[in-house]
Amino acid sequence: MLSAAPLWAQSTDLTLAIQLEPPHLDPTSAAAGAIDSVLYSNVFEGLTRFEADGSVVPALAESWDISEDGTVYTFHLREGVSFHDGTGFDAEDVKFSLDRARAEDSTNAQKALFAGISEVTVVDPATVEVTLSAPDGGFLFNLAWGDAVIVAPESIETIKSAPVGTGPFRFAEWVQGDRVELARNADYWGAAPALETARFKFISDPTAAFAAMMAQDIDAFAGFPAPENLPQFETDPRFTVTTGSTEGETILAMNNGVAPFDNPLVREAVALAVDRDAIIQGAMFGQGVPIGTHFAPHNPDYVDLLDLSPYNPDRARELMAEAGLAEGVTVTLKLPPPSYARRGGEIVAAQLREIGIETEITNLEWAQWLEEVFRGKDFGLTIVSHTEPMDINIYARPDYYFQYDNPEFQSLIETLTATTDPAERSELLKTAQRMIAEDHVNAYLFQLAYPTVADARLEGLWVNQPTQANPLAQVRWTE
Protein backbone atom coordinates (compact mmCIF):
# COMPACT_ATOMS: atom_id res chain seq x y z
CA MET A 1 0.00 0.00 0.00
CA LEU A 2 2.87 2.39 0.71
CA SER A 3 3.92 2.46 -2.93
CA ALA A 4 0.47 3.69 -3.97
CA ALA A 5 0.76 6.96 -2.05
CA PRO A 6 3.05 8.86 -4.46
CA LEU A 7 1.06 7.59 -7.46
CA TRP A 8 -2.19 8.87 -5.94
CA ALA A 9 -0.61 12.20 -5.14
CA GLN A 10 0.85 12.48 -8.61
CA SER A 11 -2.54 11.89 -10.22
CA THR A 12 -3.88 15.14 -8.75
CA ASP A 13 -0.67 17.15 -8.26
CA LEU A 14 1.73 18.83 -10.67
CA THR A 15 5.15 20.46 -10.40
CA LEU A 16 5.79 22.60 -13.47
CA ALA A 17 9.12 24.41 -13.79
CA ILE A 18 9.66 27.69 -15.62
CA GLN A 19 12.83 29.73 -15.91
CA LEU A 20 11.80 33.16 -14.65
CA GLU A 21 10.30 34.05 -11.29
CA PRO A 22 7.77 36.89 -11.37
CA PRO A 23 8.85 40.13 -9.65
CA HIS A 24 5.36 40.18 -8.05
CA LEU A 25 1.95 38.66 -8.75
CA ASP A 26 -0.11 41.51 -10.25
CA PRO A 27 -0.39 41.04 -14.03
CA THR A 28 -2.04 44.45 -14.33
CA SER A 29 0.95 46.50 -13.16
CA ALA A 30 4.15 45.08 -14.65
CA ALA A 31 5.62 44.17 -18.02
CA ALA A 32 7.03 40.86 -16.80
CA GLY A 33 5.59 38.01 -18.83
CA ALA A 34 6.64 35.69 -15.99
CA ILE A 35 3.58 36.89 -14.04
CA ASP A 36 1.24 35.65 -16.77
CA SER A 37 3.26 32.43 -17.02
CA VAL A 38 1.98 31.54 -13.55
CA LEU A 39 -1.38 33.31 -13.23
CA TYR A 40 -3.00 33.67 -16.68
CA SER A 41 -6.18 31.55 -16.90
CA ASN A 42 -5.16 29.86 -13.66
CA VAL A 43 -5.79 32.50 -11.00
CA PHE A 44 -6.97 35.44 -13.10
CA GLU A 45 -9.41 35.70 -15.99
CA GLY A 46 -10.47 38.51 -18.32
CA LEU A 47 -13.67 39.23 -20.21
CA THR A 48 -12.12 37.27 -23.10
CA ARG A 49 -9.16 34.91 -23.21
CA PHE A 50 -6.77 33.23 -25.61
CA GLU A 51 -7.21 29.56 -26.45
CA ALA A 52 -4.20 27.34 -27.11
CA ASP A 53 -4.54 27.99 -30.87
CA GLY A 54 -4.49 31.77 -30.39
CA SER A 55 -8.20 32.30 -30.97
CA VAL A 56 -10.09 34.67 -28.68
CA VAL A 57 -13.09 33.20 -26.84
CA PRO A 58 -15.52 34.34 -24.13
CA ALA A 59 -14.30 34.11 -20.53
CA LEU A 60 -15.97 36.19 -17.80
CA ALA A 61 -18.07 37.77 -20.52
CA GLU A 62 -20.48 35.14 -21.76
CA SER A 63 -21.33 37.15 -24.88
CA TRP A 64 -21.34 40.70 -26.22
CA ASP A 65 -23.12 43.01 -28.63
CA ILE A 66 -21.35 45.65 -30.73
CA SER A 67 -23.09 48.81 -31.91
CA GLU A 68 -23.37 49.44 -35.64
CA ASP A 69 -20.72 52.16 -35.53
CA GLY A 70 -18.31 49.84 -33.67
CA THR A 71 -17.88 52.11 -30.65
CA VAL A 72 -20.14 50.54 -28.00
CA TYR A 73 -19.53 47.03 -26.65
CA THR A 74 -22.21 45.62 -24.34
CA PHE A 75 -20.82 42.69 -22.37
CA HIS A 76 -23.12 40.12 -20.83
CA LEU A 77 -21.31 38.66 -17.83
CA ARG A 78 -21.40 35.16 -16.42
CA GLU A 79 -23.60 35.04 -13.36
CA GLY A 80 -22.89 33.18 -10.13
CA VAL A 81 -19.12 33.74 -10.40
CA SER A 82 -17.15 34.40 -7.21
CA PHE A 83 -13.64 35.60 -6.47
CA HIS A 84 -11.45 33.25 -4.46
CA ASP A 85 -12.11 35.22 -1.27
CA GLY A 86 -15.86 34.63 -1.61
CA THR A 87 -16.82 38.07 -2.87
CA GLY A 88 -19.13 38.07 -5.86
CA PHE A 89 -18.03 39.04 -9.37
CA ASP A 90 -20.21 41.55 -11.20
CA ALA A 91 -20.20 44.54 -13.53
CA GLU A 92 -18.78 46.83 -10.83
CA ASP A 93 -15.58 44.73 -10.83
CA VAL A 94 -15.28 45.09 -14.61
CA LYS A 95 -15.71 48.85 -14.36
CA PHE A 96 -13.16 49.01 -11.51
CA SER A 97 -10.61 46.95 -13.49
CA LEU A 98 -10.93 48.86 -16.78
CA ASP A 99 -11.04 52.26 -15.11
CA ARG A 100 -7.98 51.36 -13.03
CA ALA A 101 -6.08 50.18 -16.13
CA ARG A 102 -6.76 53.40 -18.06
CA ALA A 103 -6.47 55.85 -15.16
CA GLU A 104 -3.99 58.71 -15.35
CA ASP A 105 -1.89 57.19 -12.56
CA SER A 106 -2.19 53.63 -13.93
CA THR A 107 0.95 51.50 -13.73
CA ASN A 108 -0.41 49.00 -16.27
CA ALA A 109 2.44 48.09 -18.61
CA GLN A 110 0.00 47.99 -21.54
CA LYS A 111 -1.97 51.11 -20.67
CA ALA A 112 -2.22 51.91 -24.39
CA LEU A 113 -4.57 48.93 -24.81
CA PHE A 114 -7.18 50.86 -22.85
CA ALA A 115 -6.53 54.37 -24.21
CA GLY A 116 -9.46 54.14 -26.63
CA ILE A 117 -12.01 53.59 -23.85
CA SER A 118 -13.96 56.78 -23.18
CA GLU A 119 -16.46 55.39 -20.65
CA VAL A 120 -17.33 52.20 -18.76
CA THR A 121 -20.95 52.06 -17.60
CA VAL A 122 -22.60 49.53 -15.29
CA VAL A 123 -26.02 48.75 -16.79
CA ASP A 124 -26.90 46.16 -14.17
CA PRO A 125 -24.87 43.60 -12.15
CA ALA A 126 -24.58 41.26 -15.16
CA THR A 127 -24.17 43.86 -17.91
CA VAL A 128 -21.44 46.40 -18.59
CA GLU A 129 -21.21 48.84 -21.46
CA VAL A 130 -17.81 49.97 -22.78
CA THR A 131 -17.81 53.02 -25.03
CA LEU A 132 -14.80 53.64 -27.29
CA SER A 133 -13.76 57.02 -28.64
CA ALA A 134 -13.36 55.38 -32.08
CA PRO A 135 -13.86 51.88 -33.51
CA ASP A 136 -11.07 49.47 -32.57
CA GLY A 137 -10.70 46.34 -34.68
CA GLY A 138 -8.51 44.70 -32.03
CA PHE A 139 -10.54 45.50 -28.91
CA LEU A 140 -11.73 41.96 -28.04
CA PHE A 141 -8.19 40.70 -28.75
CA ASN A 142 -6.75 43.35 -26.40
CA LEU A 143 -9.14 42.30 -23.62
CA ALA A 144 -7.67 38.79 -23.75
CA TRP A 145 -4.23 40.04 -22.64
CA GLY A 146 -3.07 39.29 -19.12
CA ASP A 147 -2.91 43.03 -18.52
CA ALA A 148 -6.72 43.16 -18.92
CA VAL A 149 -7.74 40.55 -16.34
CA ILE A 150 -10.52 41.42 -13.93
CA VAL A 151 -9.52 42.25 -10.37
CA ALA A 152 -11.60 43.25 -7.35
CA PRO A 153 -11.37 46.42 -5.24
CA GLU A 154 -11.68 44.31 -2.07
CA SER A 155 -8.35 42.54 -2.69
CA ILE A 156 -6.41 45.06 -4.76
CA GLU A 157 -4.19 46.28 -1.90
CA THR A 158 -2.48 42.89 -1.51
CA ILE A 159 -2.62 41.71 -5.15
CA LYS A 160 1.16 41.76 -5.61
CA SER A 161 1.76 39.17 -2.88
CA ALA A 162 -1.64 37.46 -2.48
CA PRO A 163 -3.53 37.59 -5.79
CA VAL A 164 -7.28 36.94 -5.75
CA GLY A 165 -9.01 36.10 -9.02
CA THR A 166 -11.92 34.07 -10.39
CA GLY A 167 -9.94 31.31 -12.11
CA PRO A 168 -9.90 27.51 -11.75
CA PHE A 169 -7.02 27.71 -9.22
CA ARG A 170 -6.59 29.92 -6.20
CA PHE A 171 -3.27 31.25 -4.96
CA ALA A 172 -1.98 29.28 -1.93
CA GLU A 173 1.62 30.32 -1.24
CA TRP A 174 4.65 32.07 -2.72
CA VAL A 175 8.02 30.91 -1.45
CA GLN A 176 10.17 33.61 -2.99
CA GLY A 177 13.19 32.31 -4.86
CA ASP A 178 11.64 28.87 -5.15
CA ARG A 179 7.96 28.37 -6.09
CA VAL A 180 4.34 29.51 -6.23
CA GLU A 181 1.71 27.05 -4.96
CA LEU A 182 -1.83 26.90 -6.36
CA ALA A 183 -4.86 24.91 -5.20
CA ARG A 184 -8.01 23.92 -7.06
CA ASN A 185 -10.87 26.40 -6.77
CA ALA A 186 -13.77 24.26 -5.56
CA ASP A 187 -16.26 26.99 -6.49
CA TYR A 188 -15.04 27.56 -10.05
CA TRP A 189 -17.82 28.52 -12.49
CA GLY A 190 -16.41 26.31 -15.27
CA ALA A 191 -15.39 22.66 -15.52
CA ALA A 192 -13.40 21.51 -12.50
CA PRO A 193 -9.70 20.90 -13.19
CA ALA A 194 -8.32 17.40 -12.76
CA LEU A 195 -5.44 18.73 -10.66
CA GLU A 196 -6.04 19.48 -6.98
CA THR A 197 -2.70 21.19 -6.42
CA ALA A 198 -0.02 22.64 -8.66
CA ARG A 199 3.23 24.42 -8.09
CA PHE A 200 5.34 26.56 -10.38
CA LYS A 201 9.00 25.92 -9.61
CA PHE A 202 11.54 28.57 -10.68
CA ILE A 203 14.79 27.19 -12.09
CA SER A 204 16.84 29.81 -13.93
CA ASP A 205 20.03 27.82 -14.49
CA PRO A 206 19.96 25.55 -17.59
CA THR A 207 22.23 22.94 -15.97
CA ALA A 208 19.98 22.75 -12.91
CA ALA A 209 16.95 22.50 -15.20
CA PHE A 210 18.43 19.47 -16.94
CA ALA A 211 19.33 17.79 -13.64
CA ALA A 212 15.90 18.37 -12.09
CA MET A 213 14.10 17.02 -15.14
CA MET A 214 16.30 13.93 -15.49
CA ALA A 215 15.84 13.14 -11.80
CA GLN A 216 12.08 13.68 -12.21
CA ASP A 217 12.09 16.11 -9.31
CA ILE A 218 9.74 18.11 -11.53
CA ASP A 219 6.96 16.82 -13.79
CA ALA A 220 7.48 19.22 -16.68
CA PHE A 221 9.57 22.20 -17.73
CA ALA A 222 7.76 24.75 -19.93
CA GLY A 223 10.19 26.75 -22.04
CA PHE A 224 13.08 24.40 -21.31
CA PRO A 225 16.21 26.60 -21.22
CA ALA A 226 18.87 24.09 -22.32
CA PRO A 227 18.09 23.21 -25.96
CA GLU A 228 21.37 21.29 -26.25
CA ASN A 229 19.87 18.64 -23.93
CA LEU A 230 16.62 18.09 -25.84
CA PRO A 231 17.95 15.12 -27.87
CA GLN A 232 18.59 13.22 -24.61
CA PHE A 233 14.97 13.67 -23.52
CA GLU A 234 13.65 12.78 -26.97
CA THR A 235 15.25 9.33 -26.77
CA ASP A 236 14.10 8.69 -23.17
CA PRO A 237 10.66 6.99 -23.01
CA ARG A 238 9.94 8.65 -19.65
CA PHE A 239 9.52 12.01 -21.37
CA THR A 240 7.81 13.76 -24.25
CA VAL A 241 9.35 16.78 -25.94
CA THR A 242 7.31 19.32 -27.86
CA THR A 243 8.60 22.42 -29.65
CA GLY A 244 5.97 25.07 -30.09
CA SER A 245 5.87 28.55 -31.54
CA THR A 246 5.65 31.71 -29.49
CA GLU A 247 4.75 35.35 -29.92
CA GLY A 248 8.30 36.06 -28.75
CA GLU A 249 10.17 38.35 -31.12
CA THR A 250 13.72 38.19 -29.76
CA ILE A 251 15.43 41.47 -30.50
CA LEU A 252 18.69 43.29 -29.94
CA ALA A 253 16.98 46.45 -28.72
CA MET A 254 18.70 49.79 -29.24
CA ASN A 255 18.04 52.93 -27.22
CA ASN A 256 16.98 55.25 -30.05
CA GLY A 257 16.94 58.15 -27.60
CA VAL A 258 20.68 58.25 -26.87
CA ALA A 259 23.92 58.38 -28.87
CA PRO A 260 25.08 56.57 -30.89
CA PHE A 261 21.75 54.81 -31.54
CA ASP A 262 19.91 58.06 -32.24
CA ASN A 263 21.81 57.91 -35.55
CA PRO A 264 20.01 55.69 -38.12
CA LEU A 265 23.36 54.89 -39.77
CA VAL A 266 24.61 53.30 -36.54
CA ARG A 267 21.36 51.36 -36.09
CA GLU A 268 21.65 50.00 -39.62
CA ALA A 269 25.30 49.09 -38.97
CA VAL A 270 24.27 47.10 -35.89
CA ALA A 271 21.52 45.33 -37.84
CA LEU A 272 24.00 44.34 -40.59
CA ALA A 273 26.64 43.22 -38.07
CA VAL A 274 24.37 40.60 -36.57
CA ASP A 275 24.64 37.04 -37.90
CA ARG A 276 21.27 35.58 -36.94
CA ASP A 277 22.15 32.02 -37.89
CA ALA A 278 25.25 32.08 -35.67
CA ILE A 279 23.12 33.27 -32.75
CA ILE A 280 20.38 30.69 -33.34
CA GLN A 281 22.93 27.88 -33.59
CA GLY A 282 25.27 29.09 -30.86
CA ALA A 283 22.78 30.25 -28.25
CA MET A 284 19.68 28.21 -29.12
CA PHE A 285 21.17 25.07 -30.71
CA GLY A 286 19.08 25.62 -33.82
CA GLN A 287 15.82 26.41 -32.01
CA GLY A 288 14.36 29.60 -33.51
CA VAL A 289 13.19 31.18 -36.77
CA PRO A 290 15.08 34.24 -38.14
CA ILE A 291 13.00 37.43 -38.32
CA GLY A 292 13.58 40.76 -40.06
CA THR A 293 10.91 42.78 -38.26
CA HIS A 294 8.82 42.76 -35.09
CA PHE A 295 6.17 40.26 -36.15
CA ALA A 296 5.59 36.54 -35.70
CA PRO A 297 6.33 34.43 -38.81
CA HIS A 298 3.32 32.20 -38.12
CA ASN A 299 0.98 35.20 -38.38
CA PRO A 300 -0.85 35.31 -41.74
CA ASP A 301 0.08 39.00 -42.14
CA TYR A 302 3.83 38.43 -41.63
CA VAL A 303 6.19 39.90 -44.24
CA ASP A 304 9.65 38.39 -44.69
CA LEU A 305 11.95 41.42 -44.52
CA LEU A 306 15.23 39.67 -43.82
CA ASP A 307 16.62 41.20 -47.02
CA LEU A 308 16.59 44.64 -45.35
CA SER A 309 19.19 43.56 -42.79
CA PRO A 310 21.38 40.77 -44.23
CA TYR A 311 24.60 39.83 -42.44
CA ASN A 312 27.14 42.20 -44.02
CA PRO A 313 29.91 43.32 -41.65
CA ASP A 314 31.83 45.09 -44.45
CA ARG A 315 28.89 47.36 -45.19
CA ALA A 316 28.35 47.79 -41.44
CA ARG A 317 31.90 49.13 -41.06
CA GLU A 318 31.29 51.56 -43.92
CA LEU A 319 28.15 52.83 -42.20
CA MET A 320 30.06 53.31 -38.93
CA ALA A 321 32.59 55.43 -40.82
CA GLU A 322 29.79 57.44 -42.45
CA ALA A 323 28.43 58.07 -38.97
CA GLY A 324 31.84 59.45 -37.88
CA LEU A 325 32.64 56.41 -35.75
CA ALA A 326 35.42 54.81 -37.78
CA GLU A 327 37.51 54.66 -34.60
CA GLY A 328 34.79 52.73 -32.83
CA VAL A 329 32.56 53.32 -29.81
CA THR A 330 31.81 51.65 -26.45
CA VAL A 331 28.21 51.00 -25.38
CA THR A 332 26.39 49.12 -22.63
CA LEU A 333 24.75 45.75 -23.24
CA LYS A 334 22.41 44.88 -20.36
CA LEU A 335 21.13 41.31 -20.33
CA PRO A 336 18.16 39.80 -18.44
CA PRO A 337 18.37 36.21 -17.11
CA PRO A 338 16.94 34.02 -19.93
CA SER A 339 19.52 31.88 -21.63
CA TYR A 340 18.64 33.31 -25.06
CA ALA A 341 19.80 36.70 -23.72
CA ARG A 342 22.86 35.62 -21.72
CA ARG A 343 24.15 33.19 -24.34
CA GLY A 344 23.07 35.35 -27.26
CA GLY A 345 24.67 38.41 -25.68
CA GLU A 346 28.15 36.90 -25.75
CA ILE A 347 27.80 36.08 -29.46
CA VAL A 348 26.35 39.50 -30.31
CA ALA A 349 29.19 41.21 -28.43
CA ALA A 350 31.75 39.36 -30.54
CA GLN A 351 29.91 40.23 -33.76
CA LEU A 352 29.67 43.93 -32.86
CA ARG A 353 33.36 44.04 -31.97
CA GLU A 354 34.07 43.21 -35.64
CA ILE A 355 32.59 46.57 -36.69
CA GLY A 356 34.15 48.65 -33.93
CA ILE A 357 31.43 48.53 -31.28
CA GLU A 358 32.75 47.41 -27.89
CA THR A 359 30.12 46.34 -25.38
CA GLU A 360 30.21 46.54 -21.61
CA ILE A 361 28.08 43.55 -20.61
CA THR A 362 26.02 43.65 -17.41
CA ASN A 363 23.94 40.64 -16.37
CA LEU A 364 20.77 41.79 -14.60
CA GLU A 365 18.13 39.91 -12.64
CA TRP A 366 14.63 40.29 -14.04
CA ALA A 367 13.48 42.92 -11.53
CA GLN A 368 16.68 44.93 -12.15
CA TRP A 369 16.15 44.75 -15.92
CA LEU A 370 12.58 46.04 -15.55
CA GLU A 371 13.79 48.90 -13.34
CA GLU A 372 16.93 49.95 -15.23
CA VAL A 373 16.14 49.13 -18.84
CA PHE A 374 12.37 48.97 -19.27
CA ARG A 375 11.37 51.75 -16.89
CA GLY A 376 14.62 53.71 -16.51
CA LYS A 377 15.73 53.55 -20.18
CA ASP A 378 19.28 53.39 -18.80
CA PHE A 379 20.95 51.27 -21.47
CA GLY A 380 22.53 51.29 -24.90
CA LEU A 381 21.69 47.75 -26.02
CA THR A 382 19.74 44.87 -24.54
CA ILE A 383 18.42 41.51 -25.71
CA VAL A 384 14.87 40.53 -24.84
CA SER A 385 12.03 38.48 -26.26
CA HIS A 386 8.73 40.34 -26.61
CA THR A 387 6.21 37.61 -25.88
CA GLU A 388 3.07 39.76 -26.01
CA PRO A 389 0.76 38.91 -28.91
CA MET A 390 0.52 41.27 -31.90
CA ASP A 391 2.46 44.04 -30.16
CA ILE A 392 3.86 46.05 -33.08
CA ASN A 393 1.92 49.03 -31.68
CA ILE A 394 4.64 49.51 -29.03
CA TYR A 395 6.63 51.29 -31.76
CA ALA A 396 3.98 54.04 -31.69
CA ARG A 397 4.90 54.91 -28.09
CA PRO A 398 7.79 57.40 -27.97
CA ASP A 399 8.20 56.82 -24.21
CA TYR A 400 8.59 53.04 -24.65
CA TYR A 401 11.98 51.80 -23.52
CA PHE A 402 13.69 51.88 -26.94
CA GLN A 403 12.35 55.45 -27.47
CA TYR A 404 11.43 55.31 -31.16
CA ASP A 405 9.63 58.53 -32.03
CA ASN A 406 8.21 58.51 -35.57
CA PRO A 407 5.00 60.56 -36.07
CA GLU A 408 4.35 58.79 -39.38
CA PHE A 409 4.37 55.40 -37.66
CA GLN A 410 2.19 56.73 -34.84
CA SER A 411 -0.36 57.93 -37.40
CA LEU A 412 -0.27 54.55 -39.13
CA ILE A 413 -1.09 52.73 -35.88
CA GLU A 414 -3.93 55.18 -35.17
CA THR A 415 -5.39 54.32 -38.56
CA LEU A 416 -4.90 50.59 -37.93
CA THR A 417 -6.69 50.79 -34.58
CA ALA A 418 -9.69 52.52 -36.15
CA THR A 419 -9.85 50.03 -39.05
CA THR A 420 -12.11 46.99 -38.77
CA ASP A 421 -11.94 45.62 -42.33
CA PRO A 422 -9.59 42.56 -42.26
CA ALA A 423 -8.06 43.20 -45.69
CA GLU A 424 -7.32 46.85 -44.87
CA ARG A 425 -5.87 45.89 -41.49
CA SER A 426 -3.62 43.35 -43.20
CA GLU A 427 -2.17 45.98 -45.55
CA LEU A 428 -1.60 48.42 -42.70
CA LEU A 429 0.18 45.75 -40.64
CA LYS A 430 2.44 44.95 -43.58
CA THR A 431 3.29 48.64 -44.00
CA ALA A 432 4.06 48.90 -40.27
CA GLN A 433 6.42 45.92 -40.41
CA ARG A 434 8.34 47.42 -43.31
CA MET A 435 8.58 50.88 -41.75
CA ILE A 436 10.32 49.74 -38.56
CA ALA A 437 12.55 47.35 -40.51
CA GLU A 438 13.66 50.14 -42.85
CA ASP A 439 14.31 52.43 -39.88
CA HIS A 440 16.31 49.64 -38.18
CA VAL A 441 14.70 50.62 -34.88
CA ASN A 442 16.10 47.43 -33.38
CA ALA A 443 18.08 44.49 -34.72
CA TYR A 444 15.57 41.67 -35.19
CA LEU A 445 17.08 38.29 -34.31
CA PHE A 446 14.67 35.36 -34.17
CA GLN A 447 11.24 34.16 -33.12
CA LEU A 448 11.64 32.30 -29.87
CA ALA A 449 10.86 28.59 -30.03
CA TYR A 450 9.12 27.03 -27.04
CA PRO A 451 10.43 23.59 -26.10
CA THR A 452 8.62 21.76 -23.29
CA VAL A 453 9.89 18.60 -21.65
CA ALA A 454 7.24 16.69 -19.73
CA ASP A 455 6.55 13.39 -18.05
CA ALA A 456 5.17 11.16 -20.82
CA ARG A 457 2.01 10.49 -18.76
CA LEU A 458 0.99 14.17 -18.71
CA GLU A 459 -1.44 15.66 -21.20
CA GLY A 460 -3.05 19.06 -21.69
CA LEU A 461 -0.06 21.40 -21.45
CA TRP A 462 0.03 24.14 -24.08
CA VAL A 463 2.46 23.37 -26.93
CA ASN A 464 2.40 26.85 -28.47
CA GLN A 465 2.40 30.19 -26.68
CA PRO A 466 -0.20 32.51 -28.23
CA THR A 467 0.41 34.50 -25.07
CA GLN A 468 2.92 33.85 -22.31
CA ALA A 469 0.93 31.41 -20.20
CA ASN A 470 0.69 27.90 -18.80
CA PRO A 471 -3.03 27.25 -18.24
CA LEU A 472 -3.49 24.15 -16.09
CA ALA A 473 -7.27 23.64 -16.18
CA GLN A 474 -6.97 20.98 -18.93
CA VAL A 475 -3.82 19.29 -17.59
CA ARG A 476 -4.19 15.74 -16.30
CA TRP A 477 -2.28 12.54 -15.67
CA THR A 478 -3.19 9.69 -18.00
CA GLU A 479 -2.34 6.94 -15.52
C-alpha positions, 0 to 999 in steps of 0.5 A: 500500500505504501507504494500507492501513495506517491502515485495517488498524489501524482494523479492530482498534483503537478510540479511545473518548472519555468525559468523566470520568477515573477517580480510580483503577482499583479499582471495588471501593473508590470511588463514581466511576462513571468507573471502571466506564465503563472497566473494567466487563466489559472488564478486570473481571468479577463472578459475574453481569453486566448485559447491554445490555438491563439483564438479569442473566446468568451471568458468572464463575458459570456457574450457581447453586442457591438453597436453598428458604428463599432464604438459601444460594446455591451458585455453580458457577464457570467452570473454566479461567479465568485472571487477566491475570497468569496466576494461576488463578481459583477459589472462593478468589478469590470468597471473598476478593473478597466477604469484602473487600467486606463487611469492617469496614474495607472501602472499598467504596462500595456496602458495603451490597450485601454486608451481608446475607452472613453467610458465604462458604464454599469447597466446592471450587475450582469451587464457592462457597457464599454464606449470607445472614442473610435472603432477598434478592430482589435478590442476583443483581442486586447481584452484577452491580454493578461494586462486586462484581467478582472480584479476586485477592489476588495483585494487590490491592496495585496494583489502583488503578494496574495492575488485573488481572481476568479480562475480555476485555481486559487493562490496558496503560497509564494516561497520567494526564490523557489515556487508559487503554490496553487490549489483547485478552486472548488467553487469555479464557475467552469469545468473543475480541473483534474489537478487538486494542487499545482506548483510553479517551480523557478529554475533559472540555471539551464544545468539545474533545469536538466538535472531536475528534469532527469531526476524527475524532481519536476513533472514538466519544464515549460520553455526548457532553457537548455536546448542542447539537452533536448535530444537526450529527452527525446530518446528517453521513453519517460519524457515527451518533448514538444517544440511550439511557436511563441509570440516572442520576437527576440530582438537586440533592442537599441536605445533610439533616444541616446547616442550613438543609436539616435543615428540611423546609420549606426542602427543600420550598422548594428543590424548588418553586423548581426549574424542571426544564424550564428546566434540561433545555432550558438545560443539556441542550438538551432531552435528559432526562426530568423525574423527581419521585423517585429512580427511573428512568422506564423501570423498570416500578415507576416512579411519576410523582410530579412533582405533589409538587414542581411549579415554584411559586416563590411557594409556595417563598417562603412556605415560606422565610418559614415556616422563618424565612428570609424575609430569605434565606440563603447556602449552598454549591453544589459542582459536579463536572465533568460539563456537566449539573452545571456548566451546570445549576448556573448555572441552579439558582443563578438559580432559587434566588436568586428565593426568597432562597437565594444560592449560593456556587458552587465547581467541583470536579474529580471526585476533589475532589468525592468527597473533599469532598462524597461522603466529607466531607459538606462541602457545602450543595447539589450536583448529581450524576447517580446512575448506579447501577442501582436504588439507592433503598436509599441513602436507608436509609443515614444516613451517606450523603452527603446524610445522610437519617435516617428509621427508617421508610424504613430499615425499609421497605428492610429489608422490601424486601430480605427480600421475593422476591415480585415483586408485593410488591417492586413495591408496596414500591418504589412506597411508597419512591419516594413517601416520599422525594418527600414528604420532599423529601430532594433536588430531583429534576431529570431522568433523564440521557439518554445520547447517543453519537456514533460513526463510522458504520462501528462497531457493538456499542457500548451504546446504553443504560446499565443500568449505567455501562459501555462493554463493548467485547467486541462492538464491531467495525468493519463495513468 
